[in-house]
Amino acid sequence: MITITTNASMLGKNTFGIDVKAAVFGEYNTVEGLRMILTNELIKGRKHQIWNIGQGSNILFSGNYDGIILHGKIKGIDIIDETDTEVTVRVGAGEIWDDVVAWAVGHGFYGAENLSAIPGETGAAAVQNIGAYGAEFGNLVKHVEVLNTETLETETIAQSDCQYGYRDSLFKHQPAKQLYVVTAVVIRLSKAVSFNLEYGNVKAALDGKEITLANVRDAIVDIRACKLPDWTKTGNAGSFFKNPVISKEQFEGIKANYPNIPSYKVAGEDNKVKVPAGWLIENSGLKGFRHGGAQVYEKQCLVLVNADNASPSDIVELSDIVIRTVKEKFDIEISPEVNIL
Ligand code: EPU
């Protein structure tokens, strides 16, 4: 089944809770439905204006969208291959990612548990390469199934061609961004016991508890709930900014004044470190800073929230203020992780 609506409200289609209109909004729940939408008179010839969304958990509408918003509801979590040590699972792009994690944990499959409680759908997770607590989605991927919007044929993109990097993939850049709509993701999960508990306070949160898949998932859910706002109550899109990578030299300069500045290693780059943008924002004096209805979240400054009926420009302007203030204070340019439409 497909639906196509013109002048459609985007309220309920983005986790920031922004009430704007899209010129055209289309929904489909099969690949065939997506083909039908792409050949519809309202959409054909305007493919460059298409933005395919998941749960809308990583977008900010900066105003009414004079283009086409598509949303896929293709479902299904199916084991398509199994060995003694791993399972291969095909997941419809429209499955809520956290439901997939719950399913994996329930079946005793390892690898997805650290990515618990991240809002969003599975197709978008493959585009965004979501990550948390030392795990990245791209590392689970075997291949991604897409529909080519030009040929209307399905294609399979191997993990090695997905160009996964920190919150980055092939699908975020042209020409793939316009050419492909993700319809399903095939992931590999381990049947052998293997945990990844090295990041931050994950181990501490499990103190005294048996290390099981369910307990690790619960610990991650609890850590996130303490730090990150629930978008169903306070609109937000998770981390608004990426953690910047800076030179070791610049880092040492900042450390001389701020001995407690946290940092992470950057794989393959000995002379560089990644620093938490949340720390930079907090230490620029912006914790809880408010601009119109938008606010820097008190418990995790990396997150901008819709505190009180924020307009799109409240949030965009707050983002600009944050970027400018951090630049003035630390001479570091941070950039949004959220897609601004
Ligand atoms: N920190 C502060 N002040 C803040 C926020 C953080 O001092 O306001 C410090 C913390 O004390 C800690 C360090 O910065 O020492 C890192 O904080 P945290 O562990 O919360 O992680 P993060 O680097 O701020 C990243 C991801 C999150 C992910 C966490 C855990 C990005 C852009 N964000 O945040 O992802 O949950 O690590 O792995 O990489 C998301 O993408 O939406 C998201 C929430």
Residues whose N, C-alpha, C, O or C-beta is under 5 A from the ligand:
A	BS01	EPU	G131 A132 Y133 G134 G200 A237 G238 S239 F241 K242 N243 P262 P276 G278 W279 E282 K299 Q300 C301 L302
